Amino acid sequence: MKKIIIGVGLIIIFAGAGTPLFSGLMMERIVKQSFIDINRMYAATGSGVSVEISQYDRRFSSSQIEWKIKLGPLKSLSGVEEIIFINRADHGVTNVVSTTSLEKNKWFTDFVNHKLNGKNPLEIRTEYKFSGDIKSTLALDAFSFKEGGDTIEMRPGTMLITLDKGVENIFSEITWEGCFIPGKIRMDNLSFNSKIKKISTYIWDGKLSFAVENIKMDNNKERIELSNLKCDHTLDYNKEDASLSIGMGYGIDSIKSGQNNINDAFVRIGLNRIDARGYEDLMRLYSQMMNETMEEVATSQHHPDTMKKAVEKQMTAIGLQMVGIYEKLLKKGFEIQISDLRAQLPQGKIKGDITLSLKQDMTIARFVPIMMQPAAALEIFLLKSDVTLPFKLVGDNQMLLAPVYSGMQTGLFIKDGNNLIHKAETRDGKLLLNGKEVLLN
């Protein structure tokens, strides 16, 4: 019995002693697989961006990794061809934790040494879990530097990014106290959150939100102040009918500019039941266009005329391809929706809801008959709209109040007290405008 106890004890001791080695091996496997997954994702989009391990030095209880992000065409915007990272990791019992340095990037070290007196405000910490998840936290300390005649004040902030095995789910969270240039601009308390799941290279499902508590701008001629700017995006993939719906909400508590004040402004825009395959083709072509355009900018940036002609040529070529892709999106059920539009102006309140959807699959050519036979639109579109404008905002505008088409019995709007009211809908094969039928033939 005593020998068994001693044997078990020795096994535990040796297993514990070997844990850092095991942790290091697991980390190396996770890191290399994640690079493969990320490169596969970048390659699928044709972005030209890639990640690469330059050196991997694994020891018993620690590792040092040098890796880089090659920015590809993005270098034309940033002026930086690649970003080099040095990860120094300690092997733990259940995970590995590393710190990351940008010490091999001259553009970064020059900025720290010349602008910040050698004090690096950025700290990056990454945790590698044996499940394959990777969690990175970036912490920014407050700092300031001079640029021209201005002093730029940067406040503290943090960014958290979590990737799961295979980079199928991405969670990110940013909080930043803001920045300001005295006498010019001030931004307070920015936040960003996203939780998205990969469906395909270009289709993701999830939510994103962005908010800024306060923005003030002053150019000595005009002062603008925005309070509680909020944005949210939703991506909803429906597997059953292979469609994607995109929702975008934008709101702000107030905008002040001189005597012009807008309060409680909000709008939600929805693109519903988008054909997923058509959307992927559109995003693929858009990505190609952006990458090729940036490459043209990079090669011709010192020759503005050549760059302009190259970009125009690229846009023309892409434009012709876009026609076919747009038709893939014109499927039955595709809907454009503007909802909960509202804004409080000094003249009164704006409100509105508009929905337009397709009753059948369409092509560009099939819209042409509408010009000759407007009634054909009733077989194609479903429409419902309800908009209120303050009369003081537009006044006695005959373009809004008088019929602009011979078949209309009212204007687009009718006056109702202190407001202009618009209501329209397609119903029973008719188009009704402000309660009156519009005679389309």
Backbone hydrogen bonds, N-H to C=O, Kabsch-Sander energy under -0.5 kcal/mol:
donor,donor_aa,acceptor,acceptor_aa,energy
5,I,1,M,-2.2
6,I,2,K,-2.3
7,G,3,K,-2.7
8,V,4,I,-2.8
9,G,5,I,-2.3
10,L,6,I,-2.5
11,I,7,G,-2.2
12,I,8,V,-2.4
13,I,9,G,-2.4
14,F,10,L,-2.9
15,A,11,I,-2.7
16,G,12,I,-2.7
17,A,13,I,-2.5
18,G,14,F,-1.9
19,T,15,A,-0.6
19,T,16,G,-0.9
22,F,18,G,-2.3
23,S,19,T,-3.0
24,G,20,P,-2.4
25,L,21,L,-2.2
26,M,22,F,-2.5
27,M,23,S,-2.7
28,E,24,G,-2.3
29,R,25,L,-2.0
30,I,26,M,-2.4
31,V,27,M,-3.1
32,K,28,E,-2.4
33,Q,29,R,-2.1
34,S,30,I,-2.4
35,F,31,V,-2.0
36,I,32,K,-1.7
37,D,33,Q,-2.5
38,I,34,S,-2.7
39,N,35,F,-2.5
40,R,36,I,-2.1
41,M,37,D,-1.9
42,Y,38,I,-2.6
43,A,39,N,-2.7
44,A,40,R,-1.8
45,T,41,M,-1.2
46,G,42,Y,-0.8
46,G,43,A,-0.6
47,S,42,Y,-1.4
50,S,70,K,-1.9
52,E,68,K,-2.3
54,S,52,E,-0.6
54,S,66,E,-2.4
55,Q,66,E,-2.0
57,D,64,Q,-3.0
58,R,56,Y,-0.7
59,R,57,D,-0.6
59,R,62,S,-3.0
63,S,89,A,-1.9
64,Q,57,D,-2.4
65,I,87,N,-2.7
66,E,55,Q,-2.8
67,W,65,I,-0.5
67,W,85,F,-2.3
68,K,52,E,-2.6
69,I,83,I,-2.4
70,K,50,S,-3.0
70,K,68,K,-0.6
71,L,69,I,-0.6
71,L,81,E,-2.2
72,G,81,E,-0.5
74,L,71,L,-2.0
75,K,72,G,-1.9
76,S,73,P,-1.9
77,L,74,L,-1.5
78,S,74,L,-1.9
79,G,75,K,-2.6
83,I,69,I,-2.1
85,F,67,W,-3.5
86,I,101,S,-2.2
87,N,65,I,-3.2
87,N,85,F,-0.5
88,R,86,I,-0.5
88,R,99,T,-2.7
89,A,63,S,-3.0
89,A,87,N,-0.6
90,D,97,V,-2.6
91,H,61,S,-2.4
92,G,90,D,-0.6
92,G,95,N,-1.8
96,V,128,Y,-1.9
97,V,90,D,-1.7
98,S,126,T,-3.0
99,T,88,R,-2.2
100,T,124,I,-2.1
101,S,86,I,-2.4
105,N,102,L,-2.0
106,K,104,K,-0.7
108,F,105,N,-0.5
109,T,105,N,-2.6
110,D,106,K,-2.8
111,F,107,W,-1.2
112,V,108,F,-2.4
113,N,109,T,-2.8
114,H,110,D,-2.8
115,K,111,F,-2.3
116,L,111,F,-0.9
116,L,112,V,-1.0
118,G,112,V,-2.7
119,K,116,L,-1.7
120,N,118,G,-0.7
123,E,139,A,-2.4
124,I,100,T,-0.6
125,R,137,T,-2.7
126,T,98,S,-2.7
127,E,135,K,-3.1
128,Y,96,V,-3.2
129,K,127,E,-0.6
129,K,133,D,-2.5
130,F,94,T,-0.9
132,G,129,K,-2.2
134,I,163,L,-2.9
135,K,127,E,-2.5
136,S,161,I,-3.1
137,T,125,R,-3.3
138,L,159,M,-3.1
139,A,123,E,-3.1
139,A,137,T,-0.5
140,L,157,G,-3.4
141,D,121,P,-2.7
141,D,139,A,-0.5
143,F,154,M,-2.1
145,F,152,I,-1.8
147,E,150,D,-2.6
150,D,147,E,-1.9
152,I,145,F,-3.2
152,I,150,D,-0.5
153,E,151,T,-0.6
153,E,180,F,-2.6
154,M,143,F,-3.2
154,M,152,I,-0.6
155,R,178,G,-2.5
157,G,140,L,-1.9
158,T,175,T,-3.0
159,M,138,L,-2.4
160,L,173,E,-3.0
161,I,136,S,-2.6
162,T,171,F,-2.9
163,L,134,I,-2.8
164,D,169,N,-1.5
167,V,164,D,-2.3
170,I,196,I,-2.5
171,F,162,T,-2.3
172,S,194,S,-2.4
173,E,160,L,-2.3
174,I,192,F,-3.0
175,T,158,T,-2.4
176,W,190,L,-2.6
177,E,156,P,-2.8
179,C,187,M,-1.3
180,F,153,E,-2.0
181,I,185,I,-2.9
184,K,181,I,-2.7
185,I,181,I,-1.7
186,R,216,K,-2.4
187,M,179,C,-2.9
188,D,214,N,-2.6
189,N,177,E,-1.7
190,L,176,W,-3.1
191,S,211,A,-2.6
192,F,174,I,-2.3
193,N,209,S,-2.4
194,S,172,S,-2.4
195,K,207,K,-2.5
196,I,170,I,-2.3
197,K,205,D,-3.0
198,K,168,E,-3.5
199,I,200,S,-0.5
199,I,203,I,-2.7
200,S,203,I,-2.3
204,W,202,Y,-0.5
205,D,197,K,-2.8
206,G,235,L,-2.5
207,K,195,K,-1.8
208,L,233,H,-2.7
209,S,193,N,-2.8
210,F,231,C,-3.0
211,A,191,S,-2.4
212,V,229,L,-2.5
213,E,188,D,-1.2
213,E,189,N,-1.8
214,N,188,D,-1.3
215,I,226,L,-2.4
216,K,186,R,-2.8
217,M,224,I,-2.9
218,D,184,K,-3.1
219,N,222,E,-1.8
224,I,217,M,-2.7
225,E,256,K,-2.3
226,L,215,I,-3.0
227,S,254,S,-2.4
228,N,213,E,-2.9
229,L,212,V,-2.2
230,K,251,G,-3.0
231,C,210,F,-3.1
232,D,249,G,-2.2
233,H,208,L,-3.0
234,T,247,G,-2.5
235,L,206,G,-3.1
236,D,234,T,-0.5
236,D,245,S,-2.6
237,Y,235,L,-0.5
238,N,243,S,-3.1
239,K,237,Y,-0.7
242,A,238,N,-0.6
243,S,238,N,-1.7
244,L,274,I,-2.3
245,S,236,D,-2.4
246,I,271,L,-2.7
247,G,234,T,-2.3
248,M,269,I,-2.7
249,G,232,D,-3.0
250,Y,267,V,-2.8
251,G,230,K,-2.9
252,I,265,A,-2.7
253,D,227,S,-1.8
253,D,228,N,-0.6
254,S,227,S,-1.2
255,I,262,I,-2.6
256,K,225,E,-2.8
257,S,260,N,-2.0
258,G,223,R,-0.8
260,N,257,S,-2.3
261,N,259,Q,-0.8
262,I,255,I,-2.4
263,N,344,Q,-2.6
264,D,253,D,-2.8
265,A,252,I,-2.2
266,F,342,R,-2.4
267,V,250,Y,-2.0
268,R,339,S,-2.1
269,I,248,M,-3.3
270,G,337,Q,-3.2
271,L,246,I,-2.8
272,N,270,G,-0.6
272,N,335,E,-2.5
274,I,244,L,-3.0
276,A,242,A,-2.4
279,Y,275,D,-2.4
280,E,276,A,-2.4
281,D,277,R,-2.2
282,L,278,G,-2.3
283,M,279,Y,-2.7
284,R,280,E,-2.5
285,L,281,D,-2.2
286,Y,282,L,-2.5
287,S,283,M,-2.6
288,Q,284,R,-2.1
289,M,285,L,-2.7
290,M,286,Y,-2.6
291,N,287,S,-2.5
292,E,288,Q,-2.6
293,T,289,M,-2.3
294,M,290,M,-2.4
295,E,291,N,-2.0
296,E,292,E,-2.0
297,V,293,T,-2.4
298,A,294,M,-2.4
299,T,295,E,-2.1
300,S,296,E,-1.8
301,Q,297,V,-0.7
303,H,300,S,-2.2
307,M,303,H,-2.5
308,K,304,P,-2.5
309,K,305,D,-2.2
310,A,306,T,-2.2
311,V,307,M,-2.4
312,E,308,K,-2.4
313,K,309,K,-2.3
314,Q,310,A,-2.1
315,M,311,V,-2.5
316,T,312,E,-2.1
317,A,313,K,-2.2
318,I,314,Q,-2.3
319,G,315,M,-2.3
320,L,316,T,-1.5
321,Q,317,A,-1.1
322,M,318,I,-1.9
323,V,319,G,-1.0
324,G,320,L,-0.6
325,I,321,Q,-1.3
326,Y,322,M,-3.0
327,E,323,V,-1.5
328,K,324,G,-0.8
328,K,325,I,-0.7
329,L,325,I,-0.8
329,L,326,Y,-1.1
330,L,326,Y,-0.8
331,K,329,L,-2.2
333,G,358,L,-2.3
334,F,331,K,-2.3
335,E,272,N,-2.1
336,I,356,L,-3.1
337,Q,270,G,-2.7
338,I,354,I,-3.3
339,S,268,R,-2.8
339,S,337,Q,-0.5
341,L,352,G,-2.3
342,R,266,F,-2.4
343,A,350,I,-1.6
344,Q,263,N,-3.2
345,L,343,A,-0.7
345,L,348,G,-3.2
348,G,345,L,-1.0
350,I,343,A,-2.9
351,K,388,T,-2.0
352,G,341,L,-1.8
353,D,386,D,-1.9
354,I,338,I,-3.4
355,T,384,K,-2.6
356,L,336,I,-2.5
357,S,382,L,-2.2
358,L,334,F,-2.0
359,K,380,I,-3.3
360,Q,380,I,-0.5
362,M,330,L,-3.0
367,F,364,I,-1.5
368,V,365,A,-1.2
370,I,367,F,-1.2
371,M,368,V,-1.9
372,M,368,V,-0.5
372,M,369,P,-0.8
373,Q,369,P,-3.2
376,A,373,Q,-2.4
377,A,374,P,-1.8
378,L,375,A,-1.6
379,E,376,A,-1.3
380,I,377,A,-1.0
381,F,377,A,-2.9
382,L,357,S,-2.3
384,K,355,T,-2.1
385,S,424,A,-3.1
386,D,353,D,-2.4
387,V,422,H,-2.6
388,T,351,K,-3.0
389,L,420,L,-2.5
391,F,418,N,-2.8
393,L,390,P,-1.4
394,V,390,P,-0.9
395,G,391,F,-3.4
397,N,395,G,-2.1
398,Q,396,D,-0.8
400,L,397,N,-1.3
401,L,397,N,-2.0
402,A,398,Q,-2.3
408,M,405,Y,-2.3
411,G,401,L,-0.7
413,F,400,L,-2.7
414,I,421,I,-2.3
416,D,419,N,-3.1
419,N,416,D,-1.7
420,L,389,L,-3.4
421,I,414,I,-3.1
422,H,387,V,-2.6
424,A,385,S,-2.3
425,E,432,L,-2.0
426,T,383,L,-2.1
427,R,425,E,-0.5
427,R,430,K,-2.6
430,K,427,R,-1.2
432,L,425,E,-3.0
432,L,430,K,-0.6
433,L,436,K,-3.5
434,N,423,K,-3.9
436,K,433,L,-1.9
438,V,431,L,-3.1
439,L,407,G,-2.4
439,L,437,E,-0.6
440,L,438,V,-0.9
